[in-house]
Amino acid sequence: METIDLRWESVPPVGDRRPRRNRRLALAGLVVAVVATATWALTRPEAVDDRLLVVDEEGAVSLLDPATGASLFEVPGATPTPDRSALLTTDSGDGSTVLSSRDPVTGAVTGSTVLSGELTIRTVSPRGGAVALMPGPKGEGLYQAGSRAHTSLTVSYLDQRKPRTYDLPGNIEPEMFSYDEGALFVLQFEPPLDPTSYVVRRLDLATGELRDTESPQVELNPRMRATARAQVLHPGGTHLYTLYTVPNDGQPVDGGDGDEASPRYAFVHIIDLVEEWSYCLFLPAPIGTIDEAAVGLGVSPDGSRLVVADAGSATIARVDTEELAVESTSRVDALSQDQSKAAVSVADDRTLYLSAGGQLLEVDLATLAVRFAWDVQGTVTGLGVSASGEELRVAHHGRITLIDRATHQEIGVLEVPGRDNVSLLGPPRGSVTEFPLECAC
């Protein structure tokens, strides 16, 4: 496929949507167990950017300044790259699509190119240099496959590499690029017109050949019928971790059989994006056996630990990502007050934060013991720690509560009018000014 056209464009500032900074020290949606006395003034190293990228339920990405409460820009329908080096948007019509990149610090367009076909973004490579697009809307999710005998998939780049469209036999959905952007891992659904299962395959982007994904678990059937419940990327972009639940068909499963009477079990599917193989790490019961939609997943900042939290069974597990083994599990009764999905944020090598239903918990990562608990009004839609490491950010019901991690005291509330559900994307990680989309003609 050839690039049809290239145009550079400047974007006028988007009208400000300024969240109201709530200066009350009493929590407006989060009741803390201690009285907050801190002021708004926070001391941070100058080099640390503690501003916060957020996304609402309609896909609009904004950059918030917690120090002032200002919304610095808003980009509707944006897809952030995994490394936060860019925000990507598409604008389709009349048989073509404009793919644009924006600076995550300023929101300004840094480059755009026109591709043939009316396409939507399906996935972006770990380092943000390659984009997979397909015709039509993205739909309800990666695992809600439609019915089609052939798949058209376009890969475009944020540098001088030429875009290419692949016409593939079968019902294909892209999942993630390899680390070097030379391959694309995809799900191939079978039978294509009425899918009941899928296999993870590897599309060689140089040859266009679909190949099986290698795995050291040769005894396992590569065909899957599980449902993905959560997905995280290694902070270095080297591994993709997907948490699945699957109906229990009564067959023994190494490490995952647990209670044979259980209707389901859970596992983490790991794709090594550097060496390009996959592995299934089965989780011990009762994780995933009671309420499959209540299981959450988080990864530590250094990528050495995964944490699985199951609000349905009030169980958490810590996984060593080097050894590909479950290190420890623990029952946490405070998670069982509600069956909503668990939110997980691993702050560092000592602390993780969990929330489900009416509870927000600070947990010791080494012992999996609860250190501190708050009561929460409403469902938490996002947890995260500021770039400085000083603040815990809790998104719930269109507002973001800021908590001082050292004192456990609330230090502020950002209210975002018109947004019922806000998810946290973390700090902006730089500028793509030096890496625009360029003509590959």
C-alpha beads as a LAMMPS data file, in Angstrom:
LAMMPS data file: protein, C-alpha beads

441 atoms
440 bonds

1 atom types
1 bond types

-500.0 500.0 xlo xhi
-500.0 500.0 ylo yhi
-500.0 500.0 zlo zhi

Masses

1 110.0

Atoms # bond

1 1 1 0.000 0.000 0.000
2 1 1 1.155 3.523 -0.750
3 1 1 0.681 6.693 1.199
4 1 1 -1.839 8.806 -0.680
5 1 1 -0.907 12.187 0.683
6 1 1 0.909 13.949 3.478
7 1 1 0.040 17.223 5.091
8 1 1 1.307 19.092 8.070
9 1 1 -1.163 21.084 10.044
10 1 1 -1.271 23.186 13.142
11 1 1 -4.131 22.829 15.555
12 1 1 -5.735 25.767 17.350
13 1 1 -5.919 25.374 21.107
14 1 1 -8.804 23.212 22.228
15 1 1 -11.293 25.043 24.407
16 1 1 -10.336 24.651 28.029
17 1 1 -12.166 22.091 30.097
18 1 1 -10.891 23.101 33.487
19 1 1 -11.619 20.711 36.309
20 1 1 -12.676 22.526 39.435
21 1 1 -10.024 22.176 42.077
22 1 1 -11.805 21.081 45.245
23 1 1 -9.916 22.597 48.151
24 1 1 -11.935 20.991 50.906
25 1 1 -9.895 18.780 53.159
26 1 1 -12.877 16.529 53.890
27 1 1 -13.157 13.866 51.181
28 1 1 -15.983 14.436 48.711
29 1 1 -16.221 10.839 47.539
30 1 1 -13.549 9.057 49.467
31 1 1 -13.725 8.880 53.244
32 1 1 -10.227 8.646 54.692
33 1 1 -9.560 7.151 58.107
34 1 1 -7.478 10.142 59.187
35 1 1 -8.021 13.910 59.137
36 1 1 -6.195 15.663 56.311
37 1 1 -4.136 18.697 57.275
38 1 1 -1.812 19.086 54.305
39 1 1 -1.935 22.159 52.086
40 1 1 -1.964 22.272 48.301
41 1 1 1.700 23.235 48.093
42 1 1 3.757 20.150 47.240
43 1 1 7.521 20.067 46.929
44 1 1 8.667 18.146 43.868
45 1 1 11.971 17.914 42.016
46 1 1 11.931 20.296 39.074
47 1 1 12.744 17.490 36.619
48 1 1 9.657 15.463 37.558
49 1 1 6.518 16.076 35.516
50 1 1 3.639 15.221 37.851
51 1 1 0.913 16.201 35.413
52 1 1 -1.602 13.490 34.631
53 1 1 -2.999 12.089 31.400
54 1 1 -6.576 10.846 31.776
55 1 1 -9.110 9.313 29.402
56 1 1 -12.887 9.375 29.728
57 1 1 -15.483 6.810 28.679
58 1 1 -15.726 8.367 25.202
59 1 1 -11.985 8.116 24.556
60 1 1 -11.093 11.794 25.035
61 1 1 -7.581 12.199 26.465
62 1 1 -6.718 15.239 28.590
63 1 1 -3.643 16.452 30.431
64 1 1 -4.431 17.679 33.946
65 1 1 -2.215 19.789 36.181
66 1 1 -2.844 18.645 39.781
67 1 1 -1.133 21.765 41.140
68 1 1 -3.705 24.128 39.580
69 1 1 -6.597 21.893 38.553
70 1 1 -6.287 23.086 34.933
71 1 1 -7.016 20.917 31.919
72 1 1 -4.155 21.834 29.587
73 1 1 -5.641 20.246 26.458
74 1 1 -8.168 17.663 25.304
75 1 1 -7.850 15.306 22.336
76 1 1 -11.103 13.486 21.480
77 1 1 -10.844 9.869 20.354
78 1 1 -7.118 9.544 21.049
79 1 1 -5.034 6.393 21.377
80 1 1 -1.930 6.898 23.559
81 1 1 1.143 4.926 22.562
82 1 1 2.255 2.460 25.265
83 1 1 5.399 4.500 25.966
84 1 1 3.324 7.721 26.032
85 1 1 5.521 9.225 23.320
86 1 1 2.462 10.240 21.279
87 1 1 -1.293 10.476 21.148
88 1 1 -2.678 9.054 17.894
89 1 1 -5.966 9.957 16.216
90 1 1 -7.785 8.988 13.032
91 1 1 -10.243 10.967 10.920
92 1 1 -11.986 8.893 8.249
93 1 1 -14.273 9.727 5.339
94 1 1 -14.623 9.444 1.572
95 1 1 -12.586 6.251 1.448
96 1 1 -9.487 7.501 3.284
97 1 1 -8.143 8.013 6.804
98 1 1 -5.944 10.747 8.240
99 1 1 -3.632 9.261 10.882
100 1 1 -2.131 11.969 13.095
101 1 1 0.358 12.045 15.952
102 1 1 0.213 14.589 18.776
103 1 1 2.641 15.680 21.433
104 1 1 1.423 14.277 24.799
105 1 1 2.814 17.323 26.617
106 1 1 1.236 20.062 24.469
107 1 1 -1.474 18.239 22.503
108 1 1 -0.121 19.781 19.283
109 1 1 -0.122 17.814 16.022
110 1 1 3.409 16.735 15.099
111 1 1 2.606 14.898 11.879
112 1 1 -0.144 13.344 9.799
113 1 1 -0.496 11.072 6.809
114 1 1 -3.430 9.928 4.683
115 1 1 -4.082 6.208 4.230
116 1 1 -6.518 4.577 1.835
117 1 1 -9.596 3.029 3.420
118 1 1 -11.724 4.146 6.368
119 1 1 -9.700 2.702 9.215
120 1 1 -9.550 2.659 13.011
121 1 1 -6.565 2.027 15.269
122 1 1 -6.485 -1.473 16.773
123 1 1 -3.069 -1.610 18.477
124 1 1 0.203 0.313 18.744
125 1 1 3.709 -1.092 19.215
126 1 1 5.376 -0.946 22.658
127 1 1 7.784 1.783 21.564
128 1 1 5.106 3.684 19.658
129 1 1 6.585 3.451 16.168
130 1 1 4.060 1.153 14.446
131 1 1 0.271 1.251 14.271
132 1 1 -2.133 -1.503 13.184
133 1 1 -5.436 -0.343 11.680
134 1 1 -8.488 -2.091 10.257
135 1 1 -11.657 -1.030 8.437
136 1 1 -14.745 -0.225 10.454
137 1 1 -15.282 0.441 14.147
138 1 1 -13.235 -1.367 16.766
139 1 1 -16.315 -2.952 18.293
140 1 1 -16.846 -4.149 21.827
141 1 1 -13.378 -5.577 22.309
142 1 1 -10.578 -7.731 21.009
143 1 1 -12.303 -10.977 21.996
144 1 1 -15.708 -10.135 20.506
145 1 1 -14.912 -11.396 17.047
146 1 1 -17.208 -10.686 14.157
147 1 1 -17.906 -12.957 11.215
148 1 1 -15.586 -12.740 8.219
149 1 1 -13.675 -15.094 5.960
150 1 1 -10.917 -12.604 5.052
151 1 1 -9.238 -9.777 6.947
152 1 1 -7.714 -6.545 5.669
153 1 1 -5.110 -5.116 8.054
154 1 1 -2.967 -2.000 7.526
155 1 1 0.294 -1.264 9.333
156 1 1 1.547 2.329 9.299
157 1 1 4.609 3.862 10.904
158 1 1 5.691 7.090 12.594
159 1 1 8.867 7.306 10.525
160 1 1 9.911 6.814 6.913
161 1 1 8.925 3.147 6.633
162 1 1 6.223 2.596 4.055
163 1 1 2.752 1.576 5.219
164 1 1 1.436 -1.734 3.988
165 1 1 -1.942 -3.448 3.800
166 1 1 -2.145 -7.209 4.372
167 1 1 -5.008 -9.250 2.930
168 1 1 -5.183 -12.301 5.173
169 1 1 -7.287 -15.443 4.954
170 1 1 -9.444 -15.998 8.005
171 1 1 -10.877 -13.984 10.877
172 1 1 -7.947 -12.012 12.350
173 1 1 -7.664 -9.429 15.129
174 1 1 -4.310 -7.757 15.947
175 1 1 -3.119 -7.916 19.570
176 1 1 0.423 -6.505 19.904
177 1 1 3.581 -5.846 17.876
178 1 1 6.893 -7.488 18.622
179 1 1 9.424 -5.278 20.359
180 1 1 11.432 -4.695 17.154
181 1 1 8.213 -3.985 15.182
182 1 1 9.060 -6.736 12.707
183 1 1 6.067 -8.892 13.601
184 1 1 2.493 -8.552 14.799
185 1 1 0.882 -11.037 17.176
186 1 1 -2.737 -11.671 16.192
187 1 1 -5.700 -13.750 17.270
188 1 1 -7.047 -16.034 14.552
189 1 1 -10.667 -16.956 15.292
190 1 1 -12.083 -20.279 14.125
191 1 1 -14.329 -21.157 12.481
192 1 1 -14.078 -17.719 10.844
193 1 1 -17.799 -17.203 10.194
194 1 1 -18.984 -18.432 13.600
195 1 1 -16.019 -18.283 16.000
196 1 1 -15.874 -20.533 19.047
197 1 1 -12.109 -20.450 19.727
198 1 1 -8.891 -18.802 18.628
199 1 1 -5.140 -19.294 18.381
200 1 1 -2.371 -16.738 18.893
201 1 1 -0.344 -16.426 15.708
202 1 1 2.509 -14.274 14.450
203 1 1 2.316 -12.162 11.284
204 1 1 5.750 -11.570 9.723
205 1 1 5.483 -7.972 8.517
206 1 1 8.272 -8.361 5.956
207 1 1 6.869 -11.429 4.195
208 1 1 3.179 -11.207 5.117
209 1 1 3.286 -14.824 6.306
210 1 1 1.160 -16.012 9.229
211 1 1 3.005 -18.455 11.485
212 1 1 2.295 -20.348 14.686
213 1 1 3.615 -18.785 17.877
214 1 1 6.296 -20.860 19.542
215 1 1 5.804 -22.004 23.122
216 1 1 7.832 -24.174 25.521
217 1 1 4.545 -25.797 26.620
218 1 1 4.298 -28.184 23.715
219 1 1 1.846 -30.418 25.588
220 1 1 -0.853 -27.729 25.715
221 1 1 -3.487 -27.300 23.031
222 1 1 -2.786 -23.886 21.440
223 1 1 -6.484 -23.401 20.699
224 1 1 -8.069 -21.082 23.260
225 1 1 -11.644 -20.259 24.233
226 1 1 -10.896 -18.161 27.282
227 1 1 -12.025 -14.586 27.882
228 1 1 -9.454 -11.873 28.608
229 1 1 -10.255 -9.916 31.762
230 1 1 -7.226 -7.632 32.119
231 1 1 -4.057 -6.819 30.202
232 1 1 -0.836 -4.987 31.077
233 1 1 2.408 -4.360 29.239
234 1 1 5.826 -4.737 30.855
235 1 1 7.104 -1.196 31.599
236 1 1 10.052 -1.880 29.294
237 1 1 7.713 -3.008 26.499
238 1 1 9.264 -6.480 26.411
239 1 1 6.317 -8.662 27.528
240 1 1 2.541 -8.605 27.247
241 1 1 0.547 -10.108 30.129
242 1 1 -3.105 -11.029 29.642
243 1 1 -5.291 -12.449 32.395
244 1 1 -7.848 -14.997 31.206
245 1 1 -10.663 -16.955 32.759
246 1 1 -11.848 -20.141 31.076
247 1 1 -14.692 -22.624 31.693
248 1 1 -13.562 -25.766 33.480
249 1 1 -14.223 -28.740 31.190
250 1 1 -13.060 -31.239 33.804
251 1 1 -9.704 -31.890 32.170
252 1 1 -6.669 -31.766 34.498
253 1 1 -4.592 -28.623 34.048
254 1 1 -1.071 -28.399 35.431
255 1 1 -1.115 -25.808 38.195
256 1 1 -4.640 -24.671 37.461
257 1 1 -6.987 -27.505 38.319
258 1 1 -7.647 -26.482 41.955
259 1 1 -11.239 -27.357 42.769
260 1 1 -12.525 -29.772 40.134
261 1 1 -16.083 -28.651 40.936
262 1 1 -15.292 -25.031 40.086
263 1 1 -17.023 -23.715 36.945
264 1 1 -13.843 -22.000 35.724
265 1 1 -10.174 -21.318 36.357
266 1 1 -7.705 -18.528 35.492
267 1 1 -4.292 -18.122 33.900
268 1 1 -1.954 -15.392 32.670
269 1 1 -0.943 -15.611 29.017
270 1 1 2.551 -14.166 28.535
271 1 1 3.968 -13.112 25.174
272 1 1 7.697 -12.425 25.082
273 1 1 7.782 -9.585 22.550
274 1 1 11.580 -9.758 22.190
275 1 1 12.138 -13.492 21.740
276 1 1 8.607 -13.902 20.302
277 1 1 7.213 -16.897 22.201
278 1 1 4.226 -17.357 24.483
279 1 1 3.580 -19.087 27.801
280 1 1 0.538 -19.892 29.955
281 1 1 0.946 -19.411 33.714
282 1 1 -1.954 -21.127 35.472
283 1 1 -3.207 -19.515 38.676
284 1 1 -4.196 -21.469 41.776
285 1 1 -7.801 -21.702 42.894
286 1 1 -9.852 -19.885 44.013
287 1 1 -8.626 -17.088 41.705
288 1 1 -11.136 -16.566 38.907
289 1 1 -13.484 -19.318 40.075
290 1 1 -16.327 -17.221 41.529
291 1 1 -16.783 -14.011 39.523
292 1 1 -14.614 -13.905 36.428
293 1 1 -15.296 -10.204 35.819
294 1 1 -13.886 -9.272 39.256
295 1 1 -10.237 -10.129 38.529
296 1 1 -7.659 -7.372 37.990
297 1 1 -3.981 -7.292 37.047
298 1 1 -1.039 -4.979 37.759
299 1 1 2.710 -4.928 37.089
300 1 1 5.518 -3.388 39.133
301 1 1 7.443 -0.392 37.721
302 1 1 10.531 -2.561 37.157
303 1 1 8.478 -5.371 35.600
304 1 1 9.726 -7.998 38.051
305 1 1 6.364 -8.722 39.683
306 1 1 2.787 -9.190 38.545
307 1 1 -0.084 -8.882 40.999
308 1 1 -3.414 -10.621 40.391
309 1 1 -6.317 -9.426 42.550
310 1 1 -9.628 -11.276 42.604
311 1 1 -12.422 -9.435 44.374
312 1 1 -14.777 -12.373 43.864
313 1 1 -12.724 -14.759 46.001
314 1 1 -10.933 -12.030 48.059
315 1 1 -7.575 -13.453 46.929
316 1 1 -4.397 -11.817 45.679
317 1 1 -1.359 -13.486 44.110
318 1 1 2.191 -12.264 43.466
319 1 1 3.972 -13.585 40.373
320 1 1 7.713 -13.588 39.648
321 1 1 7.964 -12.607 35.966
322 1 1 11.542 -13.908 35.628
323 1 1 10.778 -17.371 36.972
324 1 1 7.236 -17.399 35.506
325 1 1 5.927 -18.703 38.807
326 1 1 3.373 -17.761 41.456
327 1 1 5.404 -16.775 44.518
328 1 1 2.646 -16.254 47.054
329 1 1 -1.107 -15.960 47.496
330 1 1 -3.112 -14.405 50.300
331 1 1 -6.738 -13.942 51.292
332 1 1 -7.713 -10.306 51.799
333 1 1 -11.158 -10.189 53.377
334 1 1 -11.565 -6.467 52.684
335 1 1 -11.796 -7.199 48.944
336 1 1 -14.908 -9.329 49.371
337 1 1 -17.318 -6.538 50.328
338 1 1 -18.339 -6.058 46.721
339 1 1 -18.093 -8.103 43.514
340 1 1 -16.921 -5.249 41.285
341 1 1 -13.680 -5.557 39.310
342 1 1 -10.499 -5.117 41.322
343 1 1 -8.299 -2.123 40.456
344 1 1 -4.548 -2.713 40.928
345 1 1 -1.580 -0.337 41.034
346 1 1 1.898 -1.553 42.025
347 1 1 3.634 1.566 43.297
348 1 1 7.165 0.201 43.821
349 1 1 8.980 -2.876 45.100
350 1 1 7.353 -2.479 48.524
351 1 1 3.786 -1.271 48.064
352 1 1 0.693 -1.965 46.003
353 1 1 -2.764 -0.418 46.064
354 1 1 -5.993 -2.331 45.522
355 1 1 -9.615 -1.316 45.269
356 1 1 -12.852 -3.221 44.833
357 1 1 -16.309 -2.019 45.711
358 1 1 -16.204 0.029 48.897
359 1 1 -12.567 -0.486 49.837
360 1 1 -9.205 1.056 48.943
361 1 1 -6.226 -0.801 50.393
362 1 1 -2.505 -0.233 50.787
363 1 1 -0.795 -3.638 50.779
364 1 1 2.759 -4.721 51.567
365 1 1 4.057 -6.305 48.353
366 1 1 6.418 -8.681 50.179
367 1 1 3.924 -10.105 52.696
368 1 1 0.614 -9.300 50.928
369 1 1 -0.612 -7.939 54.262
370 1 1 -2.911 -4.895 54.393
371 1 1 -1.202 -1.852 55.898
372 1 1 -3.947 0.752 55.574
373 1 1 -7.569 0.913 54.428
374 1 1 -9.946 3.623 53.309
375 1 1 -13.683 3.496 52.664
376 1 1 -14.691 4.519 49.148
377 1 1 -18.040 5.831 47.964
378 1 1 -18.638 4.571 44.445
379 1 1 -16.629 2.473 42.018
380 1 1 -12.937 3.211 41.531
381 1 1 -12.177 3.428 37.803
382 1 1 -8.448 4.039 38.080
383 1 1 -5.503 3.922 40.478
384 1 1 -2.058 5.373 39.913
385 1 1 0.976 6.926 41.549
386 1 1 2.411 10.273 40.478
387 1 1 5.756 10.461 38.684
388 1 1 7.355 11.868 41.839
389 1 1 6.010 8.918 43.812
390 1 1 4.467 11.211 46.421
391 1 1 0.771 11.022 45.468
392 1 1 -1.736 8.244 45.075
393 1 1 -4.372 9.201 42.483
394 1 1 -7.823 7.598 42.809
395 1 1 -10.331 8.086 39.960
396 1 1 -14.003 7.642 40.852
397 1 1 -17.244 9.165 39.526
398 1 1 -15.642 11.870 37.395
399 1 1 -13.278 13.077 40.078
400 1 1 -9.706 12.284 41.044
401 1 1 -8.804 12.227 44.716
402 1 1 -5.171 12.902 45.591
403 1 1 -3.692 11.210 48.671
404 1 1 -0.287 11.827 50.236
405 1 1 1.328 8.394 50.296
406 1 1 3.499 9.171 53.317
407 1 1 0.704 10.427 55.599
408 1 1 -2.315 8.679 54.034
409 1 1 -4.059 12.073 54.072
410 1 1 -6.122 13.576 51.302
411 1 1 -4.424 16.582 49.752
412 1 1 -6.968 17.448 47.087
413 1 1 -9.734 16.518 44.704
414 1 1 -9.813 17.227 40.971
415 1 1 -13.351 17.344 39.675
416 1 1 -13.879 16.824 35.963
417 1 1 -17.349 18.117 34.980
418 1 1 -19.254 16.032 32.467
419 1 1 -17.204 12.882 32.956
420 1 1 -18.768 10.035 34.874
421 1 1 -15.918 7.576 34.359
422 1 1 -12.283 8.618 34.169
423 1 1 -9.312 6.278 33.787
424 1 1 -5.722 7.247 34.574
425 1 1 -3.018 6.987 31.904
426 1 1 -0.170 8.290 34.050
427 1 1 2.306 11.090 33.376
428 1 1 3.206 12.277 29.870
429 1 1 6.539 10.765 28.968
430 1 1 8.001 13.150 26.470
431 1 1 7.565 14.738 23.096
432 1 1 7.392 13.311 19.589
433 1 1 8.443 16.586 18.008
434 1 1 11.620 14.951 16.670
435 1 1 9.742 11.901 15.372
436 1 1 6.932 13.078 13.077
437 1 1 5.021 10.988 10.605
438 1 1 6.797 11.493 7.324
439 1 1 6.012 10.690 3.742
440 1 1 7.107 7.182 2.811
441 1 1 6.612 7.655 -0.917

Bonds

1 1 1 2
2 1 2 3
3 1 3 4
4 1 4 5
5 1 5 6
6 1 6 7
7 1 7 8
8 1 8 9
9 1 9 10
10 1 10 11
11 1 11 12
12 1 12 13
13 1 13 14
14 1 14 15
15 1 15 16
16 1 16 17
17 1 17 18
18 1 18 19
19 1 19 20
20 1 20 21
21 1 21 22
22 1 22 23
23 1 23 24
24 1 24 25
25 1 25 26
26 1 26 27
27 1 27 28
28 1 28 29
29 1 29 30
30 1 30 31
31 1 31 32
32 1 32 33
33 1 33 34
34 1 34 35
35 1 35 36
36 1 36 37
37 1 37 38
38 1 38 39
39 1 39 40
40 1 40 41
41 1 41 42
42 1 42 43
43 1 43 44
44 1 44 45
45 1 45 46
46 1 46 47
47 1 47 48
48 1 48 49
49 1 49 50
50 1 50 51
51 1 51 52
52 1 52 53
53 1 53 54
54 1 54 55
55 1 55 56
56 1 56 57
57 1 57 58
58 1 58 59
59 1 59 60
60 1 60 61
61 1 61 62
62 1 62 63
63 1 63 64
64 1 64 65
65 1 65 66
66 1 66 67
67 1 67 68
68 1 68 69
69 1 69 70
70 1 70 71
71 1 71 72
72 1 72 73
73 1 73 74
74 1 74 75
75 1 75 76
76 1 76 77
77 1 77 78
78 1 78 79
79 1 79 80
80 1 80 81
81 1 81 82
82 1 82 83
83 1 83 84
84 1 84 85
85 1 85 86
86 1 86 87
87 1 87 88
88 1 88 89
89 1 89 90
90 1 90 91
91 1 91 92
92 1 92 93
93 1 93 94
94 1 94 95
95 1 95 96
96 1 96 97
97 1 97 98
98 1 98 99
99 1 99 100
100 1 100 101
101 1 101 102
102 1 102 103
103 1 103 104
104 1 104 105
105 1 105 106
106 1 106 107
107 1 107 108
108 1 108 109
109 1 109 110
110 1 110 111
111 1 111 112
112 1 112 113
113 1 113 114
114 1 114 115
115 1 115 116
116 1 116 117
117 1 117 118
118 1 118 119
119 1 119 120
120 1 120 121
121 1 121 122
122 1 122 123
123 1 123 124
124 1 124 125
125 1 125 126
126 1 126 127
127 1 127 128
128 1 128 129
129 1 129 130
130 1 130 131
131 1 131 132
132 1 132 133
133 1 133 134
134 1 134 135
135 1 135 136
136 1 136 137
137 1 137 138
138 1 138 139
139 1 139 140
140 1 140 141
141 1 141 142
142 1 142 143
143 1 143 144
144 1 144 145
145 1 145 146
146 1 146 147
147 1 147 148
148 1 148 149
149 1 149 150
150 1 150 151
151 1 151 152
152 1 152 153
153 1 153 154
154 1 154 155
155 1 155 156
156 1 156 157
157 1 157 158
158 1 158 159
159 1 159 160
160 1 160 161
161 1 161 162
162 1 162 163
163 1 163 164
164 1 164 165
165 1 165 166
166 1 166 167
167 1 167 168
168 1 168 169
169 1 169 170
170 1 170 171
171 1 171 172
172 1 172 173
173 1 173 174
174 1 174 175
175 1 175 176
176 1 176 177
177 1 177 178
178 1 178 179
179 1 179 180
180 1 180 181
181 1 181 182
182 1 182 183
183 1 183 184
184 1 184 185
185 1 185 186
186 1 186 187
187 1 187 188
188 1 188 189
189 1 189 190
190 1 190 191
191 1 191 192
192 1 192 193
193 1 193 194
194 1 194 195
195 1 195 196
196 1 196 197
197 1 197 198
198 1 198 199
199 1 199 200
200 1 200 201
201 1 201 202
202 1 202 203
203 1 203 204
204 1 204 205
205 1 205 206
206 1 206 207
207 1 207 208
208 1 208 209
209 1 209 210
210 1 210 211
211 1 211 212
212 1 212 213
213 1 213 214
214 1 214 215
215 1 215 216
216 1 216 217
217 1 217 218
218 1 218 219
219 1 219 220
220 1 220 221
221 1 221 222
222 1 222 223
223 1 223 224
224 1 224 225
225 1 225 226
226 1 226 227
227 1 227 228
228 1 228 229
229 1 229 230
230 1 230 231
231 1 231 232
232 1 232 233
233 1 233 234
234 1 234 235
235 1 235 236
236 1 236 237
237 1 237 238
238 1 238 239
239 1 239 240
240 1 240 241
241 1 241 242
242 1 242 243
243 1 243 244
244 1 244 245
245 1 245 246
246 1 246 247
247 1 247 248
248 1 248 249
249 1 249 250
250 1 250 251
251 1 251 252
252 1 252 253
253 1 253 254
254 1 254 255
255 1 255 256
256 1 256 257
257 1 257 258
258 1 258 259
259 1 259 260
260 1 260 261
261 1 261 262
262 1 262 263
263 1 263 264
264 1 264 265
265 1 265 266
266 1 266 267
267 1 267 268
268 1 268 269
269 1 269 270
270 1 270 271
271 1 271 272
272 1 272 273
273 1 273 274
274 1 274 275
275 1 275 276
276 1 276 277
277 1 277 278
278 1 278 279
279 1 279 280
280 1 280 281
281 1 281 282
282 1 282 283
283 1 283 284
284 1 284 285
285 1 285 286
286 1 286 287
287 1 287 288
288 1 288 289
289 1 289 290
290 1 290 291
291 1 291 292
292 1 292 293
293 1 293 294
294 1 294 295
295 1 295 296
296 1 296 297
297 1 297 298
298 1 298 299
299 1 299 300
300 1 300 301
301 1 301 302
302 1 302 303
303 1 303 304
304 1 304 305
305 1 305 306
306 1 306 307
307 1 307 308
308 1 308 309
309 1 309 310
310 1 310 311
311 1 311 312
312 1 312 313
313 1 313 314
314 1 314 315
315 1 315 316
316 1 316 317
317 1 317 318
318 1 318 319
319 1 319 320
320 1 320 321
321 1 321 322
322 1 322 323
323 1 323 324
324 1 324 325
325 1 325 326
326 1 326 327
327 1 327 328
328 1 328 329
329 1 329 330
330 1 330 331
331 1 331 332
332 1 332 333
333 1 333 334
334 1 334 335
335 1 335 336
336 1 336 337
337 1 337 338
338 1 338 339
339 1 339 340
340 1 340 341
341 1 341 342
342 1 342 343
343 1 343 344
344 1 344 345
345 1 345 346
346 1 346 347
347 1 347 348
348 1 348 349
349 1 349 350
350 1 350 351
351 1 351 352
352 1 352 353
353 1 353 354
354 1 354 355
355 1 355 356
356 1 356 357
357 1 357 358
358 1 358 359
359 1 359 360
360 1 360 361
361 1 361 362
362 1 362 363
363 1 363 364
364 1 364 365
365 1 365 366
366 1 366 367
367 1 367 368
368 1 368 369
369 1 369 370
370 1 370 371
371 1 371 372
372 1 372 373
373 1 373 374
374 1 374 375
375 1 375 376
376 1 376 377
377 1 377 378
378 1 378 379
379 1 379 380
380 1 380 381
381 1 381 382
382 1 382 383
383 1 383 384
384 1 384 385
385 1 385 386
386 1 386 387
387 1 387 388
388 1 388 389
389 1 389 390
390 1 390 391
391 1 391 392
392 1 392 393
393 1 393 394
394 1 394 395
395 1 395 396
396 1 396 397
397 1 397 398
398 1 398 399
399 1 399 400
400 1 400 401
401 1 401 402
402 1 402 403
403 1 403 404
404 1 404 405
405 1 405 406
406 1 406 407
407 1 407 408
408 1 408 409
409 1 409 410
410 1 410 411
411 1 411 412
412 1 412 413
413 1 413 414
414 1 414 415
415 1 415 416
416 1 416 417
417 1 417 418
418 1 418 419
419 1 419 420
420 1 420 421
421 1 421 422
422 1 422 423
423 1 423 424
424 1 424 425
425 1 425 426
426 1 426 427
427 1 427 428
428 1 428 429
429 1 429 430
430 1 430 431
431 1 431 432
432 1 432 433
433 1 433 434
434 1 434 435
435 1 435 436
436 1 436 437
437 1 437 438
438 1 438 439
439 1 439 440
440 1 440 441
